[in-house]
Amino acid sequence: MATLRNPNEAPPGEFQYTEYRTGLRFKEHTLVDCISKVIEHRRHRGLMPQDYLTVRAEIERQICARLGNDHCKSEGPDDTWKPVNDLTLTIRLSDIMAASRALLEWLSSGLGTASIEETQSRRSVCAQCSLNKPATGCKCDILFKMIAAAVPKERQFEDLHICGACGCSLKAKCSAPANVIAASEKGRNLTYPTQCWVPSAIADAK
């Protein structure tokens, strides 16, 4: 993973951390405040680890999963971290719709979806990713109506939002066939976090 180049300066999106075991999201103005809040929460819920240095490392690594070289640095030659540009920091509704359109149109056509087992497997990765973010700062009624029309009700998981790496609706992307995902990504040259399932889905489609 990676750590912050300057932990005394707030990165884009401030100091955000999600405790996936409880679903609680933290957003603080300083790294020290974020560490303190996470430790306090873990003590209250009986979760480990709780020591300052370990919690700090976990927070910095999660933050750097959505940032690039300007704000983060690799932890060493064996580090598998890849710099990522978090699109949700500047994305507009029109961008989300453009990124998701091919996926939504395919799903609306009734030509097929990924198996529910594959969808759940993808969901388990995305739900724990710091780049999975609720859409904010835009009027998203149109997008949500498109998702509701395209994605079967039993696949509209509430813990899937917008992907910061690609700008797509994750409710749609997790249910789309691999070949459709590959077609929608063609020519975009995006970088995904190390744990992401998308690159392997694209490779399987070839």
Backbone as a printed PyTorch tensor [residue, N CA C, xyz], in Angstrom:
tensor([[[  0.8400,  -1.1870,   0.0000],
         [  0.0000,   0.0000,   0.0000],
         [  0.8840,   1.2500,   0.0000]],

        [[  0.3520,   2.3780,   0.4880],
         [  1.1110,   3.6160,   0.4410],
         [  0.7580,   4.4970,   1.6250]],

        [[  1.6010,   5.5030,   1.8660],
         [  1.3570,   6.4370,   2.9620],
         [  1.3540,   7.8640,   2.4170]],

        [[  0.8240,   8.7750,   3.1890],
         [  0.7150,  10.1710,   2.7740],
         [  2.0820,  10.8440,   2.7400]],

        [[  2.3020,  11.6570,   1.7310],
         [  3.5500,  12.4160,   1.6440],
         [  3.6190,  13.4770,   2.7330]],

        [[  2.4960,  14.1350,   2.9750],
         [  2.4600,  15.1680,   4.0070],
         [  1.2360,  14.9460,   4.8880]],

        [[  1.3700,  14.1520,   5.9390],
         [  0.2230,  13.8380,   6.7940],
         [ -0.3260,  15.0240,   7.5680]],

        [[  0.3930,  16.1590,   7.5450],
         [ -0.0910,  17.3470,   8.2510],
         [ -1.0120,  18.2110,   7.3890]],

        [[ -1.1230,  17.8700,   6.1030],
         [ -2.0070,  18.5930,   5.1910],
         [ -3.1450,  17.6820,   4.7550]],

        [[ -4.3550,  18.2260,   4.7720],
         [ -5.5130,  17.4210,   4.3770],
         [ -5.4440,  17.0880,   2.8930]],

        [[ -5.5760,  15.8140,   2.5230],
         [ -5.6020,  15.4340,   1.1070],
         [ -6.9590,  15.7710,   0.4980]],

        [[ -7.1230,  15.6590,  -0.8050],
         [ -8.4480,  15.8670,  -1.4030],
         [ -9.4850,  14.9630,  -0.7450]],

        [[-10.6020,  15.5440,  -0.3360],
         [-11.6200,  14.7580,   0.3500],
         [-11.3920,  14.6620,   1.8430]],

        [[-10.3340,  15.3420,   2.3360],
         [ -9.9590,  15.3430,   3.7510],
         [ -9.5630,  13.9430,   4.2290]],

        [[ -9.4520,  13.7830,   5.5410],
         [ -9.0210,  12.5010,   6.1060],
         [-10.2480,  11.6210,   6.3260]],

        [[-10.4900,  10.7400,   5.3510],
         [-11.6540,   9.8590,   5.4020],
         [-11.2240,   8.4210,   5.6560]],

        [[-12.0080,   7.7380,   6.4710],
         [-11.7390,   6.3220,   6.7390],
         [-13.0570,   5.6140,   6.9970]],

        [[-13.1980,   4.4190,   6.4420],
         [-14.3820,   3.6090,   6.6710],
         [-14.0030,   2.3630,   7.4530]],

        [[-14.6560,   2.1680,   8.5870],
         [-14.4910,   0.9390,   9.3730],
         [-15.4860,  -0.0670,   8.8160]],

        [[-15.0240,  -0.9350,   7.9140],
         [-15.9330,  -1.8050,   7.1740],
         [-16.6180,  -2.8460,   8.0540]],

        [[-16.0510,  -3.1500,   9.1920],
         [-16.6660,  -4.1370,  10.0850],
         [-17.9450,  -3.6130,  10.7250]],

        [[-18.0850,  -2.2910,  10.7760],
         [-19.3010,  -1.6990,  11.3450],
         [-20.0370,  -0.8030,  10.3570]],

        [[-19.3730,  -0.4390,   9.2540],
         [-19.9950,   0.4310,   8.2630],
         [-19.8980,   1.9090,   8.5880]],

        [[-19.2020,   2.2740,   9.6670],
         [-19.1140,   3.6770,  10.0610],
         [-18.0160,   4.3800,   9.2690]],

        [[-18.3750,   5.5710,   8.7290],
         [-17.4210,   6.3730,   7.9620],
         [-16.9850,   7.5810,   8.7770]],

        [[-15.6970,   7.8600,   8.7460],
         [-15.1420,   9.0140,   9.4430],
         [-14.6330,  10.0210,   8.4180]],

        [[-14.8030,  11.3060,   8.7160],
         [-14.2690,  12.3660,   7.8700],
         [-13.8520,  13.5050,   8.7870]],

        [[-12.5310,  13.6990,   8.9090],
         [-11.9920,  14.6830,   9.8550],
         [-11.0570,  15.6490,   9.1350]],

        [[-10.7960,  16.7860,   9.7940],
         [ -9.9360,  17.8120,   9.2100],
         [ -8.4520,  17.5120,   9.4130]],

        [[ -8.1330,  16.6890,  10.4060],
         [ -6.7270,  16.3400,  10.6630],
         [ -6.5820,  14.8360,  10.8000]],

        [[ -5.3800,  14.3550,  10.5250],
         [ -5.1100,  12.9250,  10.6460],
         [ -5.1940,  12.4860,  12.1070]],

        [[ -4.7010,  13.3180,  13.0170],
         [ -4.7410,  12.9940,  14.4430],
         [ -6.1770,  12.7950,  14.9170]],

        [[ -7.0830,  13.6870,  14.4840],
         [ -8.4900,  13.5630,  14.8770],
         [ -9.0990,  12.2800,  14.3230]],

        [[ -8.7430,  11.9520,  13.0910],
         [ -9.2810,  10.7440,  12.4670],
         [ -8.8070,   9.5030,  13.2130]],

        [[ -7.5280,   9.4640,  13.5480],
         [ -6.9780,   8.3270,  14.2910],
         [ -7.6880,   8.1920,  15.6360]],

        [[ -7.8550,   9.3010,  16.3270],
         [ -8.4860,   9.2790,  17.6510],
         [ -9.9140,   8.7670,  17.5780]],

        [[-10.6610,   9.2170,  16.5660],
         [-12.0520,   8.7970,  16.4270],
         [-12.1500,   7.3100,  16.1070]],

        [[-11.2600,   6.8210,  15.2550],
         [-11.2720,   5.3970,  14.8990],
         [-10.9280,   4.5400,  16.1120]],

        [[ -9.9040,   4.9440,  16.8660],
         [ -9.5250,   4.1880,  18.0690],
         [-10.6710,   4.1800,  19.0820]],

        [[-11.2940,   5.3290,  19.2710],
         [-12.4260,   5.4180,  20.2010],
         [-13.5570,   4.4910,  19.7790]],

        [[-13.8590,   4.4730,  18.4860],
         [-14.9200,   3.6140,  17.9550],
         [-14.5710,   2.1400,  18.1480]],

        [[-13.3340,   1.7730,  17.8760],
         [-12.9190,   0.3760,  18.0230],
         [-12.9590,  -0.0710,  19.4790]],

        [[-12.5700,   0.8020,  20.3840],
         [-12.6430,   0.4600,  21.7960],
         [-14.0890,   0.2340,  22.2260]],

        [[-14.9720,   1.0930,  21.7260],
         [-16.3950,   0.9760,  22.0680],
         [-16.9930,  -0.3180,  21.5330]],

        [[-16.5350,  -0.7420,  20.3310],
         [-17.0860,  -1.9360,  19.7000],
         [-16.2530,  -3.1800,  19.9510]],

        [[-15.1550,  -3.0610,  20.6590],
         [-14.3180,  -4.2180,  20.9510],
         [-13.5540,  -4.7350,  19.7480]],

        [[-13.1520,  -3.8350,  18.8480],
         [-12.4420,  -4.2150,  17.6300],
         [-10.9490,  -3.9420,  17.7680]],

        [[-10.1710,  -4.7380,  17.0980],
         [ -8.7080,  -4.5810,  17.1110],
         [ -8.2420,  -4.3520,  15.6700]],

        [[ -7.0400,  -3.7880,  15.4970],
         [ -6.1290,  -3.2550,  16.5100],
         [ -6.5570,  -1.8640,  16.9810]],

        [[ -5.9890,  -1.4520,  18.0980],
         [ -6.3290,  -0.1600,  18.6780],
         [ -5.1000,   0.7130,  18.9350]],

        [[ -3.8990,   0.2120,  18.6810],
         [ -2.7170,   1.0270,  18.9440],
         [ -2.5640,   2.1090,  17.8750]],

        [[ -2.0220,   3.2310,  18.2740],
         [ -1.9700,   4.4420,  17.4520],
         [ -1.2640,   4.2230,  16.1150]],

        [[ -0.0820,   3.6250,  16.1320],
         [  0.7070,   3.4990,  14.9090],
         [  0.0430,   2.5830,  13.8820]],

        [[ -0.5590,   1.4900,  14.3500],
         [ -1.2290,   0.5730,  13.4280],
         [ -2.4670,   1.2150,  12.8190]],

        [[ -3.2460,   1.8870,  13.6570],
         [ -4.4520,   2.5540,  13.1510],
         [ -4.0730,   3.6530,  12.1650]],

        [[ -3.0300,   4.3910,  12.4760],
         [ -2.5680,   5.4350,  11.5540],
         [ -2.2050,   4.8450,  10.1920]],

        [[ -1.4590,   3.7480,  10.2100],
         [ -1.0590,   3.1100,   8.9530],
         [ -2.2750,   2.6500,   8.1650]],

        [[ -3.2730,   2.0680,   8.8370],
         [ -4.4750,   1.5970,   8.1550],
         [ -5.2370,   2.7650,   7.5240]],

        [[ -5.3230,   3.8710,   8.2380],
         [ -6.0280,   5.0470,   7.7130],
         [ -5.3010,   5.6120,   6.5000]],

        [[ -3.9930,   5.7860,   6.6040],
         [ -3.2310,   6.3400,   5.4860],
         [ -3.3110,   5.4380,   4.2580]],

        [[ -3.2380,   4.1260,   4.4620],
         [ -3.3050,   3.1990,   3.3330],
         [ -4.6640,   3.2540,   2.6520]],

        [[ -5.7320,   3.3620,   3.4450],
         [ -7.0610,   3.4400,   2.8320],
         [ -7.2330,   4.7500,   2.0760]],

        [[ -6.7390,   5.8450,   2.6300],
         [ -6.8070,   7.1330,   1.9400],
         [ -6.0420,   7.0700,   0.6270]],

        [[ -4.8480,   6.4710,   0.6620],
         [ -4.0020,   6.4220,  -0.5310],
         [ -4.5280,   5.4600,  -1.5920]],

        [[ -5.4840,   4.6090,  -1.2280],
         [ -6.0870,   3.7170,  -2.2240],
         [ -6.8760,   4.5090,  -3.2610]],

        [[ -7.2090,   5.7810,  -2.9450],
         [ -7.9790,   6.6090,  -3.8840],
         [ -7.1810,   7.8030,  -4.4040]],

        [[ -5.8880,   7.8770,  -4.1030],
         [ -5.0820,   9.0290,  -4.4980],
         [ -3.8740,   8.6120,  -5.3210]],

        [[ -3.1930,   9.6140,  -5.8730],
         [ -2.0470,   9.3590,  -6.7230],
         [ -0.7340,   9.8150,  -6.1240]],

        [[  0.3010,   9.9450,  -6.9860],
         [  1.6420,  10.2620,  -6.5380],
         [  1.7850,  11.6570,  -5.9420]],

        [[  0.9000,  12.5590,  -6.2720],
         [  0.9980,  13.9130,  -5.7290],
         [  0.8120,  13.9310,  -4.2140]],

        [[  0.0430,  12.9840,  -3.7040],
         [ -0.2940,  12.9990,  -2.2820],
         [  0.2440,  11.7880,  -1.5130]],

        [[  0.6280,  10.7240,  -2.2180],
         [  1.0420,   9.4980,  -1.5470],
         [  2.3450,   8.9650,  -2.1050]],

        [[  2.9830,   8.1090,  -1.3200],
         [  4.2380,   7.4930,  -1.7390],
         [  4.2210,   6.0070,  -1.4070]],

        [[  4.8640,   5.2350,  -2.2220],
         [  4.9420,   3.7920,  -2.0300],
         [  5.6940,   3.4710,  -0.7500]],

        [[  5.3500,   2.3400,  -0.1430],
         [  6.0200,   1.9060,   1.0880],
         [  7.2830,   1.0920,   0.8230]],

        [[  7.6220,   0.8560,  -0.4300],
         [  8.8530,   0.1240,  -0.7160],
         [  8.7770,  -0.6110,  -2.0330]],

        [[  9.8520,  -1.2670,  -2.4370],
         [  9.9140,  -1.9320,  -3.7400],
         [  8.9290,  -3.0880,  -3.9050]],

        [[  8.4870,  -3.6730,  -2.8130],
         [  7.5420,  -4.7890,  -2.8950],
         [  6.0930,  -4.3370,  -2.7610]],

        [[  5.8920,  -3.0400,  -2.6690],
         [  4.5520,  -2.4870,  -2.5060],
         [  3.7590,  -2.6490,  -3.8040]],

        [[  2.5260,  -3.1500,  -3.7120],
         [  1.6880,  -3.3650,  -4.9000],
         [  0.7540,  -2.1860,  -5.1700]],

        [[  0.9030,  -1.1030,  -4.4260],
         [  0.0460,   0.0730,  -4.5900],
         [  0.1740,   0.6800,  -5.9810]],

        [[ -0.9700,   1.0830,  -6.5350],
         [ -0.9960,   1.7720,  -7.8200],
         [ -1.7080,   3.1100,  -7.6330]],

        [[ -1.0870,   4.2120,  -8.0720],
         [ -1.7380,   5.5190,  -7.9250],
         [ -3.0650,   5.5480,  -8.6830]],

        [[ -4.0950,   6.0830,  -8.0330],
         [ -5.4370,   6.1430,  -8.6090],
         [ -5.9410,   7.5680,  -8.5740]],

        [[ -6.6330,   7.9750,  -9.6330],
         [ -7.2580,   9.2900,  -9.6770],
         [ -8.7120,   9.1480,  -9.2540]],

        [[ -9.0700,   9.7190,  -8.1110],
         [-10.4350,   9.6110,  -7.5920],
         [-11.3490,  10.5770,  -8.3320]],

        [[-12.1310,  10.0620,  -9.2700],
         [-12.9990,  10.8980, -10.0930],
         [-14.1440,  11.5270,  -9.3130]],

        [[-14.5240,  10.9350,  -8.1790],
         [-15.6800,  11.4670,  -7.4470],
         [-15.3980,  12.8360,  -6.8370]],

        [[-14.1290,  13.2470,  -6.8030],
         [-13.8000,  14.5550,  -6.2350],
         [-14.2320,  15.6840,  -7.1570]],

        [[-14.3650,  15.3950,  -8.4560],
         [-14.7310,  16.4420,  -9.4260],
         [-15.8720,  16.0200, -10.3540]],

        [[-16.3920,  14.8180, -10.1710],
         [-17.3410,  14.2650, -11.1350],
         [-18.7010,  14.9680, -11.0970]],

        [[-19.3430,  15.0490, -12.2590],
         [-20.6740,  15.6270, -12.3870],
         [-21.6500,  14.5190, -12.7840]],

        [[-22.9310,  14.8140, -12.6580],
         [-23.9500,  13.8280, -13.0290],
         [-23.7690,  13.3790, -14.4700]],

        [[-23.4870,  14.3220, -15.3700],
         [-23.3170,  13.9700, -16.7830],
         [-22.1560,  12.9970, -16.9770]],

        [[-21.1080,  13.1410, -16.1570],
         [-19.9540,  12.2360, -16.2520],
         [-20.3300,  10.8320, -15.7900]],

        [[-21.0940,  10.7540, -14.6870],
         [-21.5230,   9.4540, -14.1640],
         [-22.4030,   8.7430, -15.1840]],

        [[-23.3230,   9.4920, -15.7790],
         [-24.2280,   8.9010, -16.7620],
         [-23.4760,   8.4420, -18.0000]],

        [[-22.4960,   9.2350, -18.4390],
         [-21.7070,   8.8470, -19.6120],
         [-20.9080,   7.5820, -19.3340]],

        [[-20.3120,   7.4900, -18.1370],
         [-19.5120,   6.3200, -17.7880],
         [-20.3640,   5.0720, -17.6460]],

        [[-21.6110,   5.2440, -17.1940],
         [-22.4880,   4.1030, -16.9100],
         [-23.4040,   3.7340, -18.0690]],

        [[-23.4710,   4.5780, -19.0950],
         [-24.4930,   4.4150, -20.1280],
         [-24.4490,   3.0470, -20.8090]],

        [[-23.2640,   2.6140, -21.2380],
         [-23.1640,   1.3400, -21.9530],
         [-23.6300,   0.1820, -21.0770]],

        [[-23.2830,   0.2300, -19.7920],
         [-23.6900,  -0.8280, -18.8670],
         [-25.1990,  -0.8280, -18.6790]],

        [[-25.7660,   0.3610, -18.4780],
         [-27.2040,   0.4710, -18.2530],
         [-28.0060,   0.0760, -19.4850]],

        [[-27.5290,   0.4770, -20.6620],
         [-28.2410,   0.1330, -21.8950],
         [-28.2440,  -1.3830, -22.1120]],

        [[-27.1200,  -2.0310, -21.8340],
         [-27.0590,  -3.4880, -21.9830],
         [-28.0190,  -4.1690, -21.0190]],

        [[-27.9810,  -3.7510, -19.7630],
         [-28.8500,  -4.3680, -18.7670],
         [-30.3230,  -4.1300, -19.0980]],

        [[-30.6330,  -2.9470, -19.6190],
         [-32.0230,  -2.6280, -19.9970],
         [-32.4890,  -3.4610, -21.1780]],

        [[-31.5300,  -3.9040, -22.0110],
         [-31.8950,  -4.6490, -23.2180],
         [-32.3800,  -6.0620, -22.9130]],

        [[-32.0940,  -6.5530, -21.7090],
         [-32.5040,  -7.9090, -21.3710],
         [-31.6130,  -8.9790, -21.9750]],

        [[-30.4150,  -8.5880, -22.4270],
         [-29.5210,  -9.5430, -23.0840],
         [-28.6720, -10.3450, -22.1030]],

        [[-28.8680, -10.1160, -20.8210],
         [-28.1670, -10.9510, -19.8560],
         [-27.4070, -10.1600, -18.8100]],

        [[-27.1160, -10.8160, -17.7190],
         [-26.3480, -10.2320, -16.6200],
         [-25.2970, -11.2390, -16.1770]],

        [[-24.3780, -10.7710, -15.3670],
         [-23.4480, -11.7000, -14.7180],
         [-24.2520, -12.5680, -13.7640]],

        [[-23.7370, -13.7410, -13.4500],
         [-24.4360, -14.6090, -12.5040],
         [-24.5560, -13.9030, -11.1610]],

        [[-25.5450, -14.2860, -10.3860],
         [-25.7210, -13.6620,  -9.0820],
         [-24.5220, -13.9580,  -8.1810]],

        [[-23.8900, -15.1230,  -8.3660],
         [-22.6940, -15.4650,  -7.5900],
         [-21.5310, -14.5250,  -7.9430]],

        [[-21.3720, -14.2530,  -9.2460],
         [-20.3170, -13.3360,  -9.6870],
         [-20.6020, -11.9190,  -9.2040]],

        [[-21.8640, -11.5200,  -9.2920],
         [-22.2510, -10.1890,  -8.8310],
         [-21.9690, -10.0180,  -7.3450]],

        [[-22.3020, -11.0200,  -6.5500],
         [-22.0530, -10.9440,  -5.1170],
         [-20.5530, -10.9090,  -4.8120]],

        [[-19.7660, -11.6500,  -5.5850],
         [-18.3230, -11.6460,  -5.3990],
         [-17.7500, -10.2590,  -5.6850]],

        [[-18.2060,  -9.6480,  -6.7710],
         [-17.7630,  -8.2910,  -7.1050],
         [-18.2160,  -7.3050,  -6.0320]],

        [[-19.4460,  -7.4500,  -5.6100],
         [-19.9960,  -6.5670,  -4.5840],
         [-19.1630,  -6.6100,  -3.3120]],

        [[-18.7260,  -7.7870,  -2.9110],
         [-17.9660,  -7.9210,  -1.6660],
         [-16.6620,  -7.1330,  -1.7330]],

        [[-16.0840,  -7.0080,  -2.9360],
         [-14.8600,  -6.2250,  -3.1140],
         [-15.1800,  -4.7320,  -3.1040]],

        [[-16.1820,  -4.3430,  -3.8880],
         [-16.5210,  -2.9220,  -4.0160],
         [-17.0300,  -2.3270,  -2.7050]],

        [[-17.8110,  -3.0940,  -1.9580],
         [-18.4030,  -2.5740,  -0.7180],
         [-17.3280,  -2.2020,   0.2950]],

        [[-16.1480,  -2.8240,   0.1980],
         [-15.0660,  -2.5520,   1.1430],
         [-14.0070,  -1.6210,   0.5650]],

        [[-14.2810,  -1.0550,  -0.6060],
         [-13.2970,  -0.1870,  -1.2640],
         [-13.5680,   1.2810,  -0.9170]],

        [[-12.5090,   2.0340,  -0.6290],
         [-12.6750,   3.4440,  -0.2810],
         [-13.0790,   4.2910,  -1.4840]],

        [[-13.0010,   3.7360,  -2.6950],
         [-13.4250,   4.4620,  -3.8950],
         [-14.9070,   4.2620,  -4.2070]],

        [[-15.5900,   3.4730,  -3.4050],
         [-17.0390,   3.2780,  -3.5190],
         [-17.7160,   4.3940,  -2.7220]],

        [[-18.2190,   5.4140,  -3.4260],
         [-18.6910,   6.6180,  -2.7400],
         [-20.0980,   7.0060,  -3.1830]],

        [[-20.9210,   7.4620,  -2.2510],
         [-22.2510,   7.9700,  -2.6250],
         [-22.1180,   9.1860,  -3.5290]],

        [[-23.0130,   9.3120,  -4.4830],
         [-23.0110,  10.4740,  -5.3680],
         [-23.4240,  11.7020,  -4.5770]],

        [[-22.6180,  12.7490,  -4.6410],
         [-22.9230,  13.9820,  -3.9270],
         [-22.7370,  15.1710,  -4.8600]],

        [[-23.3820,  16.2700,  -4.5180],
         [-23.2050,  17.4970,  -5.2830],
         [-23.8480,  17.4920,  -6.6500]],

        [[-24.7830,  16.5940,  -6.9020],
         [-25.4720,  16.5870,  -8.1910],
         [-26.9060,  16.1200,  -8.0110]],

        [[-27.7650,  16.4940,  -8.9420],
         [-29.1460,  16.0400,  -8.9210],
         [-29.2030,  14.7000,  -9.6380]],

        [[-29.2540,  13.6280,  -8.8640],
         [-29.0530,  12.2900,  -9.4160],
         [-30.3420,  11.5100,  -9.6330]],

        [[-31.4990,  12.1640,  -9.5980],
         [-32.7670,  11.4620,  -9.7800],
         [-32.7970,  10.6970, -11.1010]],

        [[-32.2890,  11.3250, -12.1570],
         [-32.2970,  10.6890, -13.4820],
         [-31.4590,   9.4160, -13.4510]],

        [[-30.2780,   9.5150, -12.8700],
         [-29.3900,   8.3480, -12.7960],
         [-30.0430,   7.2280, -12.0120]],

        [[-30.6140,   7.5420, -10.8550],
         [-31.2130,   6.5150, -10.0110],
         [-32.4070,   5.8530, -10.6980]],

        [[-33.1640,   6.6230, -11.4920],
         [-34.2760,   6.0500, -12.2410],
         [-33.7710,   5.1040, -13.3250]],

        [[-32.6560,   5.4720, -13.9570],
         [-32.0640,   4.6000, -14.9780],
         [-31.5780,   3.2970, -14.3540]],

        [[-30.9650,   3.3860, -13.1920],
         [-30.4910,   2.1850, -12.5000],
         [-31.6630,   1.2930, -12.1170]],

        [[-32.7300,   1.9160, -11.5870],
         [-33.9080,   1.1520, -11.1700],
         [-34.5470,   0.4380, -12.3470]],

        [[-34.4980,   1.0750, -13.5140],
         [-35.0980,   0.4760, -14.7040],
         [-34.2380,  -0.6310, -15.2840]],

        [[-32.9220,  -0.5310, -15.0930],
         [-32.0120,  -1.4690, -15.7420],
         [-31.6070,  -2.6430, -14.8590]],

        [[-31.3740,  -2.3790, -13.5910],
         [-30.8410,  -3.4120, -12.6970],
         [-31.9820,  -4.0860, -11.9400]],

        [[-32.0530,  -5.4140, -11.9870],
         [-33.1100,  -6.1180, -11.2490],
         [-33.1300,  -5.7020,  -9.7790]],

        [[-34.3210,  -5.6570,  -9.2170],
         [-34.5070,  -5.1810,  -7.8500],
         [-33.6270,  -5.9180,  -6.8560]],

        [[-33.4950,  -7.2400,  -7.0390],
         [-32.7130,  -8.0330,  -6.0850],
         [-31.2100,  -7.7760,  -6.1980]],

        [[-30.7870,  -6.9730,  -7.1960],
         [-29.3620,  -6.6670,  -7.3740],
         [-29.0520,  -5.1990,  -7.0580]],

        [[-30.0160,  -4.4420,  -6.6260],
         [-29.7880,  -3.0280,  -6.3280],
         [-29.3150,  -2.8760,  -4.8730]],

        [[-28.0990,  -3.2830,  -4.6440],
         [-27.5420,  -3.3160,  -3.2940],
         [-27.2750,  -1.9090,  -2.7770]],

        [[-27.7140,  -1.6420,  -1.5570],
         [-27.6130,  -0.3130,  -0.9820],
         [-26.1820,   0.0890,  -0.6240]],

        [[-25.2640,  -0.8860,  -0.5540],
         [-23.8830,  -0.5550,  -0.2000],
         [-23.0120,  -0.3010,  -1.4320]],

        [[-23.6060,  -0.2600,  -2.6160],
         [-22.8850,   0.0540,  -3.8460],
         [-23.2900,   1.4340,  -4.3400]],

        [[-22.2830,   2.2630,  -4.6690],
         [-22.5590,   3.6480,  -5.0590],
         [-21.8700,   3.9710,  -6.3930]],

        [[-21.0000,   4.9630,  -6.4010],
         [-20.2640,   5.3650,  -7.5960],
         [-18.7930,   5.0080,  -7.4170]],

        [[-18.1720,   4.4560,  -8.4560],
         [-16.7570,   4.0800,  -8.3940],
         [-15.8750,   5.2880,  -8.6930]],

        [[-14.9840,   5.6200,  -7.7570],
         [-14.0890,   6.7480,  -7.9600],
         [-13.0420,   6.5060,  -9.0290]],

        [[-12.7520,   5.2450,  -9.3420],
         [-11.7270,   4.9360, -10.3440],
         [-12.2400,   5.1010, -11.7700]],

        [[-13.5300,   4.8120, -11.9910],
         [-14.0590,   4.8480, -13.3630],
         [-15.2690,   5.7560, -13.5290]],

        [[-15.9190,   6.1370, -12.4180],
         [-17.1020,   6.9970, -12.5030],
         [-18.3810,   6.2500, -12.7900]],

        [[-18.3490,   4.9330, -12.8070],
         [-19.5350,   4.1370, -13.1270],
         [-20.4190,   3.9050, -11.8980]],

        [[-21.6900,   3.6590, -12.1660],
         [-22.5770,   3.1640, -11.1220],
         [-22.1860,   1.7310, -10.8060]],

        [[-21.8290,   1.4700,  -9.5520],
         [-21.4270,   0.1140,  -9.1820],
         [-22.6010,  -0.8470,  -9.1270]],

        [[-23.8100,  -0.3350,  -8.8970],
         [-24.9890,  -1.2000,  -8.9420],
         [-25.1220,  -1.8090, -10.3320]],

        [[-24.8110,  -1.0210, -11.3550],
         [-24.8730,  -1.5170, -12.7260],
         [-23.6410,  -2.3500, -13.0750]],

        [[-22.4830,  -1.8660, -12.7140],
         [-21.2460,  -2.5190, -13.1410],
         [-21.0980,  -3.9160, -12.5510]],

        [[-21.4690,  -4.0830, -11.2860],
         [-21.3160,  -5.3900, -10.6520],
         [-22.2130,  -6.4490, -11.2790]],

        [[-23.2770,  -6.0350, -11.9640],
         [-24.1980,  -6.9960, -12.5750],
         [-23.9760,  -7.1750, -14.0750]],

        [[-23.0930,  -6.3820, -14.6570],
         [-22.8940,  -6.4420, -16.1080],
         [-21.9850,  -7.6090, -16.5040]],

        [[-22.2180,  -8.2120, -17.6750],
         [-21.3320,  -9.2760, -18.1700],
         [-19.9270,  -8.7310, -18.4250]],

        [[-18.9300,  -9.5920, -18.3330],
         [-17.5400,  -9.1760, -18.4910],
         [-17.2800,  -8.5250, -19.8460]],

        [[-17.8930,  -9.0480, -20.9190],
         [-17.6380,  -8.4830, -22.2470],
         [-18.1910,  -7.0650, -22.3750]],

        [[-19.2790,  -6.7700, -21.6740],
         [-19.8480,  -5.4250, -21.7020],
         [-18.9560,  -4.4610, -20.9240]],

        [[-18.4300,  -4.9340, -19.7980],
         [-17.5110,  -4.1100, -19.0230],
         [-16.2630,  -3.8040, -19.8430]],

        [[-15.7310,  -4.8100, -20.5220],
         [-14.5420,  -4.6060, -21.3530],
         [-14.8100,  -3.5880, -22.4540]],

        [[-15.9780,  -3.6730, -23.0870],
         [-16.3240,  -2.7400, -24.1640],
         [-16.4720,  -1.3150, -23.6320]],

        [[-17.0640,  -1.1800, -22.4560],
         [-17.2840,   0.1510, -21.8970],
         [-15.9890,   0.8030, -21.4190]],

        [[-14.9560,  -0.0250, -21.1320],
         [-13.6810,   0.4980, -20.6420],
         [-12.6840,   0.7580, -21.7760]],

        [[-13.0000,   0.3160, -22.9780],
         [-12.0500,   0.3920, -24.0900],
         [-11.5970,   1.8300, -24.3410]],

        [[-10.2790,   2.0130, -24.3720],
         [ -9.7100,   3.3200, -24.6750],
         [ -9.6390,   4.2780, -23.4990]],

        [[-10.1110,   3.8880, -22.3280],
         [-10.1230,   4.8100, -21.1890],
         [ -8.8060,   4.7980, -20.4080]],

        [[ -8.0560,   3.7010, -20.4750],
         [ -6.7470,   3.5980, -19.8210],
         [ -6.8040,   3.9940, -18.3440]],

        [[ -7.7220,   3.3840, -17.6240],
         [ -7.9150,   3.6920, -16.2170],
         [ -7.0170,   2.8320, -15.3370]],

        [[ -6.6920,   3.3510, -14.1590],
         [ -5.9440,   2.5880, -13.1660],
         [ -6.8730,   2.2360, -12.0180]],

        [[ -6.8930,   0.9580, -11.6560],
         [ -7.7520,   0.4910, -10.5680],
         [ -6.9020,   0.0660,  -9.3800]],

        [[ -7.4630,   0.1040,  -8.1630],
         [ -6.7230,  -0.3730,  -6.9900],
         [ -6.3130,  -1.8330,  -7.1530]],

        [[ -5.3050,  -2.2490,  -6.4370],
         [ -4.7620,  -3.6040,  -6.5600],
         [ -5.8150,  -4.6830,  -6.3530]],

        [[ -6.7320,  -4.4660,  -5.3930],
         [ -7.7070,  -5.5000,  -5.0470],
         [ -8.9170,  -5.5350,  -5.9860]],

        [[ -8.9790,  -4.6160,  -6.9640],
         [-10.1770,  -4.4950,  -7.8050],
         [-10.3560,  -5.6920,  -8.7380]],

        [[-11.6180,  -6.0630,  -8.9790],
         [-11.9430,  -7.1960,  -9.8380],
         [-12.0560,  -6.8060, -11.3090]],

        [[-12.1610,  -5.5220, -11.6220],
         [-12.4180,  -5.0840, -13.0040],
         [-11.3240,  -5.5200, -13.9770]],

        [[-10.0240,  -5.3080, -13.6830],
         [ -9.0030,  -5.7380, -14.6520],
         [ -9.0850,  -7.2210, -15.0190]],

        [[ -9.3840,  -8.0800, -14.0380],
         [ -9.4820,  -9.5140, -14.3460],
         [-10.7260,  -9.8100, -15.1840]],

        [[-11.8150,  -9.0610, -14.9540],
         [-13.0150,  -9.2460, -15.7730],
         [-12.7460,  -8.8580, -17.2120]],

        [[-11.9970,  -7.7700, -17.4080],
         [-11.6530,  -7.3420, -18.7630],
         [-10.7620,  -8.3710, -19.4350]],

        [[ -9.8010,  -8.9110, -18.6760],
         [ -8.8980,  -9.9330, -19.2300],
         [ -9.6820, -11.2000, -19.6100]],

        [[-10.6690, -11.5750, -18.7970],
         [-11.4790, -12.7800, -19.0790],
         [-12.3120, -12.6080, -20.3410]],

        [[-12.6530, -11.3440, -20.6570],
         [-13.5170, -11.0800, -21.8110],
         [-12.7570, -11.1630, -23.1270]],

        [[-11.4340, -11.1100, -23.0550],
         [-10.6250, -11.1020, -24.2960],
         [-10.4460, -12.5120, -24.8510]]])
